[in-house]
């Protein structure tokens, strides 16, 4: 999914809001068993980034590793 916002904010205000959005969306999505990457690039080129492998990702990696070693 790619979501784009066009704003009339100043670069400084845009950076503050981008940081807040990145933190809020991260807190909203983190409890779900969902792998995602959130990237926000502001007009002046600042990058805000958050990613999650989901709460069960470590278990899935171990299961895949075990299955691969068994074959």
PQR file with spaces between the fields and no chain letter, atoms N, CA, C, O and H, PARSE charges and radii, in Angstrom:
ATOM       1  N    UNK     1       0.851   -1.158    0.000 -0.4000 1.5000
ATOM       2  CA   UNK     1       0.000    0.000    0.000 -0.0000 2.0000
ATOM       3  C    UNK     1       0.900    1.225    0.000  0.5500 1.7000
ATOM       4  O    UNK     1       1.868    1.289    0.759 -0.5500 1.4000
ATOM       5  N    UNK     2       0.598    2.158   -0.813 -0.4000 1.5000
ATOM       6  CA   UNK     2       1.356    3.406   -0.891 -0.0000 2.0000
ATOM       7  C    UNK     2       0.373    4.544   -0.686  0.5500 1.7000
ATOM       8  O    UNK     2      -0.555    4.720   -1.475 -0.5500 1.4000
ATOM       9  H    UNK     2      -0.187    2.107   -1.429  0.4000 1.0000
ATOM      10  N    UNK     3       0.576    5.322    0.380 -0.4000 1.5000
ATOM      11  CA   UNK     3      -0.304    6.448    0.694 -0.0000 2.0000
ATOM      12  C    UNK     3       0.511    7.720    0.599  0.5500 1.7000
ATOM      13  O    UNK     3       1.594    7.811    1.177 -0.5500 1.4000
ATOM      14  H    UNK     3       1.330    5.180    1.021  0.4000 1.0000
ATOM      15  N    UNK     4       0.002    8.699   -0.122 -0.4000 1.5000
ATOM      16  CA   UNK     4       0.715    9.971   -0.275 -0.0000 2.0000
ATOM      17  C    UNK     4      -0.150   11.117    0.227  0.5500 1.7000
ATOM      18  O    UNK     4      -1.353   11.163   -0.030 -0.5500 1.4000
ATOM      19  H    UNK     4      -0.878    8.625   -0.592  0.4000 1.0000
ATOM      20  N    UNK     5       0.472   12.032    0.940 -0.4000 1.5000
ATOM      21  CA   UNK     5      -0.189   13.238    1.419 -0.0000 2.0000
ATOM      22  C    UNK     5       0.502   14.436    0.783  0.5500 1.7000
ATOM      23  O    UNK     5       1.728   14.462    0.668 -0.5500 1.4000
ATOM      24  H    UNK     5       1.449   11.994    1.149  0.4000 1.0000
ATOM      25  N    UNK     6      -0.259   15.401    0.383 -0.4000 1.5000
ATOM      26  CA   UNK     6       0.279   16.661   -0.114 -0.0000 2.0000
ATOM      27  C    UNK     6      -0.154   17.716    0.894  0.5500 1.7000
ATOM      28  O    UNK     6      -1.338   17.832    1.209 -0.5500 1.4000
ATOM      29  H    UNK     6      -1.255   15.381    0.477  0.4000 1.0000
ATOM      30  N    UNK     7       0.799   18.477    1.393 -0.4000 1.5000
ATOM      31  CA   UNK     7       0.466   19.447    2.433 -0.0000 2.0000
ATOM      32  C    UNK     7       0.971   20.836    2.055  0.5500 1.7000
ATOM      33  O    UNK     7       1.805   21.002    1.165 -0.5500 1.4000
ATOM      34  H    UNK     7       1.761   18.382    1.136  0.4000 1.0000
ATOM      35  N    UNK     8       0.445   21.806    2.752 -0.4000 1.5000
ATOM      36  CA   UNK     8       0.895   23.190    2.588 -0.0000 2.0000
ATOM      37  C    UNK     8       1.704   23.634    3.803  0.5500 1.7000
ATOM      38  O    UNK     8       1.859   24.830    4.048 -0.5500 1.4000
ATOM      39  H    UNK     8      -0.233   21.671    3.475  0.4000 1.0000
ATOM      40  N    UNK     9       2.218   22.666    4.562 -0.4000 1.5000
ATOM      41  CA   UNK     9       2.981   22.966    5.768 -0.0000 2.0000
ATOM      42  C    UNK     9       4.391   23.446    5.428  0.5500 1.7000
ATOM      43  O    UNK     9       4.902   23.190    4.337 -0.5500 1.4000
ATOM      44  H    UNK     9       2.091   21.694    4.363  0.4000 1.0000
ATOM      45  N    UNK    10       5.002   24.139    6.368 -0.4000 1.5000
ATOM      46  CA   UNK    10       6.411   24.480    6.217 -0.0000 2.0000
ATOM      47  C    UNK    10       7.224   23.208    6.413  0.5500 1.7000
ATOM      48  O    UNK    10       6.731   22.261    7.026 -0.5500 1.4000
ATOM      49  H    UNK    10       4.587   24.347    7.254  0.4000 1.0000
ATOM      50  N    UNK    11       8.452   23.158    5.915 -0.4000 1.5000
ATOM      51  CA   UNK    11       9.271   21.959    6.116 -0.0000 2.0000
ATOM      52  C    UNK    11       9.452   21.585    7.596  0.5500 1.7000
ATOM      53  O    UNK    11       9.473   20.403    7.937 -0.5500 1.4000
ATOM      54  H    UNK    11       8.853   23.927    5.417  0.4000 1.0000
ATOM      55  N    UNK    12       9.580   22.577    8.458 -0.4000 1.5000
ATOM      56  CA   UNK    12       9.746   22.302    9.884 -0.0000 2.0000
ATOM      57  C    UNK    12       8.487   21.673   10.479  0.5500 1.7000
ATOM      58  O    UNK    12       8.562   20.698   11.227 -0.5500 1.4000
ATOM      59  H    UNK    12       9.562   23.537    8.180  0.4000 1.0000
ATOM      60  N    UNK    13       7.325   22.243   10.134 -0.4000 1.5000
ATOM      61  CA   UNK    13       6.063   21.692   10.635 -0.0000 2.0000
ATOM      62  C    UNK    13       5.811   20.309   10.051  0.5500 1.7000
ATOM      63  O    UNK    13       5.314   19.417   10.738 -0.5500 1.4000
ATOM      64  H    UNK    13       7.263   23.034    9.526  0.4000 1.0000
ATOM      65  N    UNK    14       6.156   20.140    8.789 -0.4000 1.5000
ATOM      66  CA   UNK    14       5.973   18.842    8.134 -0.0000 2.0000
ATOM      67  C    UNK    14       6.798   17.763    8.835  0.5500 1.7000
ATOM      68  O    UNK    14       6.321   16.643    9.014 -0.5500 1.4000
ATOM      69  H    UNK    14       6.560   20.865    8.231  0.4000 1.0000
ATOM      70  N    UNK    15       8.023   18.086    9.231 -0.4000 1.5000
ATOM      71  CA   UNK    15       8.879   17.125    9.930 -0.0000 2.0000
ATOM      72  C    UNK    15       8.292   16.757   11.288  0.5500 1.7000
ATOM      73  O    UNK    15       8.339   15.591   11.682 -0.5500 1.4000
ATOM      74  H    UNK    15       8.411   18.996    9.086  0.4000 1.0000
ATOM      75  N    UNK    16       7.741   17.730   12.009 -0.4000 1.5000
ATOM      76  CA   UNK    16       7.142   17.441   13.313 -0.0000 2.0000
ATOM      77  C    UNK    16       5.920   16.538   13.159  0.5500 1.7000
ATOM      78  O    UNK    16       5.742   15.590   13.924 -0.5500 1.4000
ATOM      79  H    UNK    16       7.702   18.677   11.689  0.4000 1.0000
ATOM      80  N    UNK    17       5.093   16.830   12.182 -0.4000 1.5000
ATOM      81  CA   UNK    17       3.895   16.022   11.976 -0.0000 2.0000
ATOM      82  C    UNK    17       4.266   14.634   11.465  0.5500 1.7000
ATOM      83  O    UNK    17       3.646   13.649   11.864 -0.5500 1.4000
ATOM      84  H    UNK    17       5.238   17.600   11.560  0.4000 1.0000
ATOM      85  N    UNK    18       5.262   14.539   10.592 -0.4000 1.5000
ATOM      86  CA   UNK    18       5.702   13.234   10.080 -0.0000 2.0000
ATOM      87  C    UNK    18       6.198   12.349   11.213  0.5500 1.7000
ATOM      88  O    UNK    18       5.889   11.158   11.247 -0.5500 1.4000
ATOM      89  H    UNK    18       5.766   15.339   10.267  0.4000 1.0000
ATOM      90  N    UNK    19       6.953   12.906   12.129 -0.4000 1.5000
ATOM      91  CA   UNK    19       7.443   12.143   13.283 -0.0000 2.0000
ATOM      92  C    UNK    19       6.275   11.667   14.143  0.5500 1.7000
ATOM      93  O    UNK    19       6.270   10.526   14.606 -0.5500 1.4000
ATOM      94  H    UNK    19       7.204   13.874   12.102  0.4000 1.0000
ATOM      95  N    UNK    20       5.295   12.529   14.358 -0.4000 1.5000
ATOM      96  CA   UNK    20       4.135   12.160   15.164 -0.0000 2.0000
ATOM      97  C    UNK    20       3.306   11.079   14.479  0.5500 1.7000
ATOM      98  O    UNK    20       2.850   10.140   15.132 -0.5500 1.4000
ATOM      99  H    UNK    20       5.299   13.455   13.983  0.4000 1.0000
ATOM     100  N    UNK    21       3.109   11.202   13.172 -0.4000 1.5000
ATOM     101  CA   UNK    21       2.344   10.198   12.427 -0.0000 2.0000
ATOM     102  C    UNK    21       3.066    8.857   12.459  0.5500 1.7000
ATOM     103  O    UNK    21       2.439    7.818   12.671 -0.5500 1.4000
ATOM     104  H    UNK    21       3.480   11.964   12.641  0.4000 1.0000
ATOM     105  N    UNK    22       4.361    8.874   12.252 -0.4000 1.5000
ATOM     106  CA   UNK    22       5.144    7.643   12.261 -0.0000 2.0000
ATOM     107  C    UNK    22       5.030    6.939   13.613  0.5500 1.7000
ATOM     108  O    UNK    22       4.851    5.722   13.664 -0.5500 1.4000
ATOM     109  H    UNK    22       4.869    9.717   12.080  0.4000 1.0000
ATOM     110  N    UNK    23       5.132    7.686   14.693 -0.4000 1.5000
ATOM     111  CA   UNK    23       5.014    7.101   16.023 -0.0000 2.0000
ATOM     112  C    UNK    23       3.612    6.587   16.303  0.5500 1.7000
ATOM     113  O    UNK    23       3.447    5.497   16.851 -0.5500 1.4000
ATOM     114  H    UNK    23       5.278    8.674   14.652  0.4000 1.0000
ATOM     115  N    UNK    24       2.607    7.359   15.933 -0.4000 1.5000
ATOM     116  CA   UNK    24       1.218    6.965   16.206 -0.0000 2.0000
ATOM     117  C    UNK    24       0.808    5.731   15.406  0.5500 1.7000
ATOM     118  O    UNK    24       0.183    4.817   15.944 -0.5500 1.4000
ATOM     119  H    UNK    24       2.741    8.245   15.488  0.4000 1.0000
ATOM     120  N    UNK    25       1.157    5.706   14.134 -0.4000 1.5000
ATOM     121  CA   UNK    25       0.798    4.554   13.303 -0.0000 2.0000
ATOM     122  C    UNK    25       1.558    3.311   13.774  0.5500 1.7000
ATOM     123  O    UNK    25       1.006    2.211   13.779 -0.5500 1.4000
ATOM     124  H    UNK    25       1.665    6.449   13.697  0.4000 1.0000
ATOM     125  N    UNK    26       2.800    3.482   14.161 -0.4000 1.5000
ATOM     126  CA   UNK    26       3.573    2.357   14.700 -0.0000 2.0000
ATOM     127  C    UNK    26       2.920    1.765   15.933  0.5500 1.7000
ATOM     128  O    UNK    26       2.793    0.547   16.049 -0.5500 1.4000
ATOM     129  H    UNK    26       3.248    4.375   14.157  0.4000 1.0000
ATOM     130  N    UNK    27       2.498    2.636   16.868 -0.4000 1.5000
ATOM     131  CA   UNK    27       1.833    2.150   18.085 -0.0000 2.0000
ATOM     132  C    UNK    27       0.494    1.499   17.759  0.5500 1.7000
ATOM     133  O    UNK    27       0.082    0.562   18.442 -0.5500 1.4000
ATOM     134  H    UNK    27       2.601    3.626   16.773  0.4000 1.0000
ATOM     135  N    UNK    28      -0.184    1.978   16.735 -0.4000 1.5000
ATOM     136  CA   UNK    28      -1.470    1.417   16.342 -0.0000 2.0000
ATOM     137  C    UNK    28      -1.312    0.032   15.717  0.5500 1.7000
ATOM     138  O    UNK    28      -2.117   -0.858   15.990 -0.5500 1.4000
ATOM     139  H    UNK    28       0.150    2.740   16.180  0.4000 1.0000
ATOM     140  N    UNK    29      -0.293   -0.166   14.887 -0.4000 1.5000
ATOM     141  CA   UNK    29      -0.126   -1.420   14.151 -0.0000 2.0000
ATOM     142  C    UNK    29       0.693   -2.474   14.886  0.5500 1.7000
ATOM     143  O    UNK    29       0.522   -3.664   14.622 -0.5500 1.4000
ATOM     144  H    UNK    29       0.361    0.557   14.665  0.4000 1.0000
ATOM     145  N    UNK    30       1.569   -2.080   15.792 -0.4000 1.5000
ATOM     146  CA   UNK    30       2.469   -3.027   16.458 -0.0000 2.0000
ATOM     147  C    UNK    30       1.768   -4.195   17.156  0.5500 1.7000
ATOM     148  O    UNK    30       2.309   -5.300   17.128 -0.5500 1.4000
ATOM     149  H    UNK    30       1.708   -1.113   16.007  0.4000 1.0000
ATOM     150  N    UNK    31       0.600   -4.019   17.778 -0.4000 1.5000
ATOM     151  CA   UNK    31      -0.031   -5.159   18.454 -0.0000 2.0000
ATOM     152  C    UNK    31      -0.534   -6.258   17.509  0.5500 1.7000
ATOM     153  O    UNK    31      -0.803   -7.373   17.955 -0.5500 1.4000
ATOM     154  H    UNK    31       0.160   -3.121   17.800  0.4000 1.0000
ATOM     155  N    UNK    32      -0.662   -5.962   16.238 -0.4000 1.5000
ATOM     156  CA   UNK    32      -1.193   -6.937   15.291 -0.0000 2.0000
ATOM     157  C    UNK    32      -0.095   -7.836   14.737  0.5500 1.7000
ATOM     158  O    UNK    32       1.053   -7.412   14.608 -0.5500 1.4000
ATOM     159  H    UNK    32      -0.444   -5.056   15.876  0.4000 1.0000
ATOM     160  N    UNK    33      -0.444   -9.067   14.413 -0.4000 1.5000
ATOM     161  CA   UNK    33       0.498  -10.005   13.796 -0.0000 2.0000
ATOM     162  C    UNK    33       0.645   -9.605   12.337  0.5500 1.7000
ATOM     163  O    UNK    33       0.092  -10.246   11.443 -0.5500 1.4000
ATOM     164  H    UNK    33      -1.377   -9.412   14.517  0.4000 1.0000
ATOM     165  N    UNK    34       1.389   -8.552   12.114 -0.4000 1.5000
ATOM     166  CA   UNK    34       1.477   -7.924   10.803 -0.0000 2.0000
ATOM     167  C    UNK    34       2.906   -7.467   10.567  0.5500 1.7000
ATOM     168  O    UNK    34       3.492   -6.774   11.399 -0.5500 1.4000
ATOM     169  H    UNK    34       1.838   -8.031   12.840  0.4000 1.0000
ATOM     170  N    UNK    35       3.459   -7.855    9.439 -0.4000 1.5000
ATOM     171  CA   UNK    35       4.783   -7.364    9.064 -0.0000 2.0000
ATOM     172  C    UNK    35       4.573   -6.134    8.189  0.5500 1.7000
ATOM     173  O    UNK    35       3.807   -6.175    7.226 -0.5500 1.4000
ATOM     174  H    UNK    35       2.983   -8.418    8.763  0.4000 1.0000
ATOM     175  N    UNK    36       5.255   -5.039    8.526 -0.4000 1.5000
ATOM     176  CA   UNK    36       5.088   -3.816    7.746 -0.0000 2.0000
ATOM     177  C    UNK    36       6.312   -2.928    7.879  0.5500 1.7000
ATOM     178  O    UNK    36       7.115   -3.073    8.800 -0.5500 1.4000
ATOM     179  H    UNK    36       5.877   -5.006    9.308  0.4000 1.0000
ATOM     180  N    UNK    37       6.431   -2.013    6.940 -0.4000 1.5000
ATOM     181  CA   UNK    37       7.422   -0.956    6.993 -0.0000 2.0000
ATOM     182  C    UNK    37       6.704    0.345    6.704  0.5500 1.7000
ATOM     183  O    UNK    37       5.978    0.452    5.716 -0.5500 1.4000
ATOM     184  H    UNK    37       5.778   -1.895    6.192  0.4000 1.0000
ATOM     185  N    UNK    38       6.902    1.327    7.553 -0.4000 1.5000
ATOM     186  CA   UNK    38       6.318    2.646    7.386 -0.0000 2.0000
ATOM     187  C    UNK    38       7.448    3.614    7.088  0.5500 1.7000
ATOM     188  O    UNK    38       8.388    3.744    7.873 -0.5500 1.4000
ATOM     189  H    UNK    38       7.493    1.240    8.355  0.4000 1.0000
ATOM     190  N    UNK    39       7.357    4.289    5.961 -0.4000 1.5000
ATOM     191  CA   UNK    39       8.362    5.294    5.589 -0.0000 2.0000
ATOM     192  C    UNK    39       7.641    6.581    5.254  0.5500 1.7000
ATOM     193  O    UNK    39       6.688    6.592    4.474 -0.5500 1.4000
ATOM     194  H    UNK    39       6.594    4.183    5.323  0.4000 1.0000
ATOM     195  N    UNK    40       8.103    7.662    5.848 -0.4000 1.5000
ATOM     196  CA   UNK    40       7.580    8.985    5.530 -0.0000 2.0000
ATOM     197  C    UNK    40       8.758    9.829    5.094  0.5500 1.7000
ATOM     198  O    UNK    40       9.726    9.998    5.836 -0.5500 1.4000
ATOM     199  H    UNK    40       8.877    7.653    6.481  0.4000 1.0000
ATOM     200  N    UNK    41       8.669   10.360    3.883 -0.4000 1.5000
ATOM     201  CA   UNK    41       9.702   11.249    3.350 -0.0000 2.0000
ATOM     202  C    UNK    41       9.070   12.629    3.222  0.5500 1.7000
ATOM     203  O    UNK    41       8.063   12.801    2.535 -0.5500 1.4000
ATOM     204  H    UNK    41       7.883   10.223    3.280  0.4000 1.0000
ATOM     205  N    UNK    42       9.670   13.604    3.888 -0.4000 1.5000
ATOM     206  CA   UNK    42       9.125   14.954    3.846 -0.0000 2.0000
ATOM     207  C    UNK    42       9.600   15.683    2.583  0.5500 1.7000
ATOM     208  O    UNK    42      10.482   15.214    1.865 -0.5500 1.4000
ATOM     209  H    UNK    42      10.488   13.463    4.446  0.4000 1.0000
ATOM     210  N    UNK    43       8.991   16.833    2.341 -0.4000 1.5000
ATOM     211  CA   UNK    43       9.320   17.624    1.158 -0.0000 2.0000
ATOM     212  C    UNK    43      10.800   17.987    1.106  0.5500 1.7000
ATOM     213  O    UNK    43      11.394   18.036    0.029 -0.5500 1.4000
ATOM     214  H    UNK    43       8.274   17.215    2.925  0.4000 1.0000
ATOM     215  N    UNK    44      11.395   18.242    2.272 -0.4000 1.5000
ATOM     216  CA   UNK    44      12.817   18.608    2.289 -0.0000 2.0000
ATOM     217  C    UNK    44      13.739   17.393    2.385  0.5500 1.7000
ATOM     218  O    UNK    44      14.943   17.549    2.590 -0.5500 1.4000
ATOM     219  H    UNK    44      10.912   18.203    3.147  0.4000 1.0000
ATOM     220  N    UNK    45      13.187   16.179    2.238 -0.4000 1.5000
ATOM     221  CA   UNK    45      14.016   14.982    2.136 -0.0000 2.0000
ATOM     222  C    UNK    45      14.283   14.246    3.433  0.5500 1.7000
ATOM     223  O    UNK    45      15.043   13.278    3.428 -0.5500 1.4000
ATOM     224  H    UNK    45      12.209   16.052    2.071  0.4000 1.0000
ATOM     225  N    UNK    46      13.696   14.659    4.539 -0.4000 1.5000
ATOM     226  CA   UNK    46      13.889   13.930    5.797 -0.0000 2.0000
ATOM     227  C    UNK    46      13.113   12.619    5.736  0.5500 1.7000
ATOM     228  O    UNK    46      12.009   12.561    5.196 -0.5500 1.4000
ATOM     229  H    UNK    46      13.078   15.445    4.544  0.4000 1.0000
ATOM     230  N    UNK    47      13.703   11.578    6.296 -0.4000 1.5000
ATOM     231  CA   UNK    47      13.090   10.254    6.273 -0.0000 2.0000
ATOM     232  C    UNK    47      12.740    9.828    7.694  0.5500 1.7000
ATOM     233  O    UNK    47      13.582    9.872    8.591 -0.5500 1.4000
ATOM     234  H    UNK    47      14.601   11.626    6.735  0.4000 1.0000
ATOM     235  N    UNK    48      11.493    9.418    7.888 -0.4000 1.5000
ATOM     236  CA   UNK    48      11.029    8.862    9.151 -0.0000 2.0000
ATOM     237  C    UNK    48      10.633    7.427    8.857  0.5500 1.7000
ATOM     238  O    UNK    48       9.923    7.164    7.885 -0.5500 1.4000
ATOM     239  H    UNK    48      10.809    9.382    7.159  0.4000 1.0000
ATOM     240  N    UNK    49      11.088    6.486    9.695 -0.4000 1.5000
ATOM     241  CA   UNK    49      10.960    5.067    9.369 -0.0000 2.0000
ATOM     242  C    UNK    49      10.584    4.271   10.606  0.5500 1.7000
ATOM     243  O    UNK    49      11.109    4.507   11.694 -0.5500 1.4000
ATOM     244  H    UNK    49      11.664    6.699   10.485  0.4000 1.0000
ATOM     245  N    UNK    50       9.671    3.325   10.431 -0.4000 1.5000
ATOM     246  CA   UNK    50       9.305    2.389   11.500 -0.0000 2.0000
ATOM     247  C    UNK    50       8.947    1.072   10.837  0.5500 1.7000
ATOM     248  O    UNK    50       8.266    1.058    9.812 -0.5500 1.4000
ATOM     249  H    UNK    50       9.244    3.133    9.547  0.4000 1.0000
ATOM     250  N    UNK    51       9.397   -0.027   11.407 -0.4000 1.5000
ATOM     251  CA   UNK    51       9.017   -1.320   10.849 -0.0000 2.0000
ATOM     252  C    UNK    51       8.791   -2.328   11.953  0.5500 1.7000
ATOM     253  O    UNK    51       9.308   -2.201   13.063 -0.5500 1.4000
ATOM     254  H    UNK    51       9.950   -0.016   12.240  0.4000 1.0000
ATOM     255  N    UNK    52       7.999   -3.338   11.615 -0.4000 1.5000
ATOM     256  CA   UNK    52       7.694   -4.393   12.566 -0.0000 2.0000
ATOM     257  C    UNK    52       7.674   -5.724   11.833  0.5500 1.7000
ATOM     258  O    UNK    52       7.189   -5.821   10.706 -0.5500 1.4000
ATOM     259  H    UNK    52       7.579   -3.442   10.714  0.4000 1.0000
ATOM     260  N    UNK    53       8.197   -6.730   12.475 -0.4000 1.5000
ATOM     261  CA   UNK    53       8.155   -8.087   11.925 -0.0000 2.0000
ATOM     262  C    UNK    53       6.972   -8.853   12.487  0.5500 1.7000
ATOM     263  O    UNK    53       6.821  -10.043   12.209 -0.5500 1.4000
ATOM     264  H    UNK    53       8.591   -6.652   13.391  0.4000 1.0000
ATOM     265  N    UNK    54       6.142   -8.205   13.261 -0.4000 1.5000
ATOM     266  CA   UNK    54       4.992   -8.862   13.867 -0.0000 2.0000
ATOM     267  C    UNK    54       5.409   -9.597   15.123  0.5500 1.7000
ATOM     268  O    UNK    54       6.569   -9.987   15.258 -0.5500 1.4000
ATOM     269  H    UNK    54       6.265   -7.239   13.487  0.4000 1.0000
ATOM     270  N    UNK    55       4.483   -9.792   16.040 -0.4000 1.5000
ATOM     271  CA   UNK    55       4.829  -10.421   17.320 -0.0000 2.0000
ATOM     272  C    UNK    55       5.248  -11.885   17.211  0.5500 1.7000
ATOM     273  O    UNK    55       5.991  -12.366   18.066 -0.5500 1.4000
ATOM     274  H    UNK    55       3.540   -9.476   15.930  0.4000 1.0000
ATOM     275  N    UNK    56       4.798  -12.604   16.193 -0.4000 1.5000
ATOM     276  CA   UNK    56       5.124  -14.021   16.066 -0.0000 2.0000
ATOM     277  C    UNK    56       6.220  -14.284   15.028  0.5500 1.7000
ATOM     278  O    UNK    56       6.445  -15.435   14.656 -0.5500 1.4000
ATOM     279  H    UNK    56       4.194  -12.213   15.498  0.4000 1.0000
ATOM     280  N    UNK    57       6.897  -13.248   14.560 -0.4000 1.5000
ATOM     281  CA   UNK    57       7.880  -13.418   13.491 -0.0000 2.0000
ATOM     282  C    UNK    57       9.042  -14.313   13.918  0.5500 1.7000
ATOM     283  O    UNK    57       9.514  -15.121   13.118 -0.5500 1.4000
ATOM     284  H    UNK    57       6.714  -12.313   14.862  0.4000 1.0000
ATOM     285  N    UNK    58       9.509  -14.189   15.155 -0.4000 1.5000
ATOM     286  CA   UNK    58      10.632  -15.023   15.605 -0.0000 2.0000
ATOM     287  C    UNK    58      10.235  -16.491   15.591  0.5500 1.7000
ATOM     288  O    UNK    58      11.039  -17.346   15.218 -0.5500 1.4000
ATOM     289  H    UNK    58       9.125  -13.533   15.805  0.4000 1.0000
ATOM     290  N    UNK    59       9.003  -16.793   15.995 -0.4000 1.5000
ATOM     291  CA   UNK    59       8.521  -18.173   15.975 -0.0000 2.0000
ATOM     292  C    UNK    59       8.447  -18.696   14.547  0.5500 1.7000
ATOM     293  O    UNK    59       8.800  -19.846   14.290 -0.5500 1.4000
ATOM     294  H    UNK    59       8.351  -16.099   16.298  0.4000 1.0000
ATOM     295  N    UNK    60       7.987  -17.854   13.606 -0.4000 1.5000
ATOM     296  CA   UNK    60       7.889  -18.280   12.207 -0.0000 2.0000
ATOM     297  C    UNK    60       9.265  -18.527   11.614  0.5500 1.7000
ATOM     298  O    UNK    60       9.447  -19.465   10.838 -0.5500 1.4000
ATOM     299  H    UNK    60       7.699  -16.919   13.814  0.4000 1.0000
ATOM     300  N    UNK    61      10.236  -17.696   11.970 -0.4000 1.5000
ATOM     301  CA   UNK    61      11.594  -17.871   11.449 -0.0000 2.0000
ATOM     302  C    UNK    61      12.173  -19.179   11.960  0.5500 1.7000
ATOM     303  O    UNK    61      12.803  -19.914   11.200 -0.5500 1.4000
ATOM     304  H    UNK    61      10.088  -16.934   12.600  0.4000 1.0000
ATOM     305  N    UNK    62      11.968  -19.483   13.244 -0.4000 1.5000
ATOM     306  CA   UNK    62      12.464  -20.743   13.790 -0.0000 2.0000
ATOM     307  C    UNK    62      11.807  -21.933   13.109  0.5500 1.7000
ATOM     308  O    UNK    62      12.478  -22.921   12.809 -0.5500 1.4000
ATOM     309  H    UNK    62      11.456  -18.886   13.862  0.4000 1.0000
ATOM     310  N    UNK    63      10.519  -21.854   12.865 -0.4000 1.5000
ATOM     311  CA   UNK    63       9.807  -22.958   12.221 -0.0000 2.0000
ATOM     312  C    UNK    63      10.320  -23.163   10.806  0.5500 1.7000
ATOM     313  O    UNK    63      10.497  -24.302   10.372 -0.5500 1.4000
ATOM     314  H    UNK    63       9.974  -21.051   13.108  0.4000 1.0000
ATOM     315  N    UNK    64      10.561  -22.088   10.086 -0.4000 1.5000
ATOM     316  CA   UNK    64      11.083  -22.210    8.721 -0.0000 2.0000
ATOM     317  C    UNK    64      12.484  -22.782    8.758  0.5500 1.7000
ATOM     318  O    UNK    64      12.811  -23.650    7.949 -0.5500 1.4000
ATOM     319  H    UNK    64      10.418  -21.163   10.439  0.4000 1.0000
ATOM     320  N    UNK    65      13.319  -22.321    9.673 -0.4000 1.5000
ATOM     321  CA   UNK    65      14.674  -22.834    9.775 -0.0000 2.0000
ATOM     322  C    UNK    65      14.679  -24.318   10.100  0.5500 1.7000
ATOM     323  O    UNK    65      15.474  -25.071    9.540 -0.5500 1.4000
ATOM     324  H    UNK    65      13.052  -21.616   10.331  0.4000 1.0000
ATOM     325  N    UNK    66      13.801  -24.746   10.999 -0.4000 1.5000
ATOM     326  CA   UNK    66      13.709  -26.150   11.367 -0.0000 2.0000
ATOM     327  C    UNK    66      13.270  -26.983   10.166  0.5500 1.7000
ATOM     328  O    UNK    66      13.828  -28.051    9.913 -0.5500 1.4000
ATOM     329  H    UNK    66      13.155  -24.133   11.455  0.4000 1.0000
ATOM     330  N    UNK    67      12.278  -26.501    9.429 -0.4000 1.5000
ATOM     331  CA   UNK    67      11.792  -27.234    8.267 -0.0000 2.0000
ATOM     332  C    UNK    67      12.856  -27.328    7.180  0.5500 1.7000
ATOM     333  O    UNK    67      12.990  -28.369    6.537 -0.5500 1.4000
ATOM     334  H    UNK    67      11.825  -25.634    9.634  0.4000 1.0000
ATOM     335  N    UNK    68      13.605  -26.269    6.968 -0.4000 1.5000
ATOM     336  CA   UNK    68      14.636  -26.270    5.940 -0.0000 2.0000
ATOM     337  C    UNK    68      15.751  -27.243    6.322  0.5500 1.7000
ATOM     338  O    UNK    68      16.261  -27.962    5.462 -0.5500 1.4000
ATOM     339  H    UNK    68      13.497  -25.423    7.490  0.4000 1.0000
ATOM     340  N    UNK    69      16.134  -27.275    7.590 -0.4000 1.5000
ATOM     341  CA   UNK    69      17.209  -28.167    8.032 -0.0000 2.0000
ATOM     342  C    UNK    69      16.772  -29.628    7.955  0.5500 1.7000
ATOM     343  O    UNK    69      17.600  -30.513    7.738 -0.5500 1.4000
ATOM     344  H    UNK    69      15.720  -26.691    8.288  0.4000 1.0000
ATOM     345  N    UNK    70      15.477  -29.885    8.131 -0.4000 1.5000
ATOM     346  CA   UNK    70      14.988  -31.266    8.126 -0.0000 2.0000
ATOM     347  C    UNK    70      14.940  -31.851    6.714  0.5500 1.7000
ATOM     348  O    UNK    70      14.970  -33.072    6.554 -0.5500 1.4000
ATOM     349  H    UNK    70      14.804  -29.167    8.308  0.4000 1.0000
ATOM     350  N    UNK    71      14.867  -30.989    5.675 -0.4000 1.5000
ATOM     351  CA   UNK    71      14.763  -31.510    4.306 -0.0000 2.0000
ATOM     352  C    UNK    71      16.089  -31.740    3.664  0.5500 1.7000
ATOM     353  O    UNK    71      16.150  -32.176    2.514 -0.5500 1.4000
ATOM     354  H    UNK    71      14.843  -29.998    5.805  0.4000 1.0000
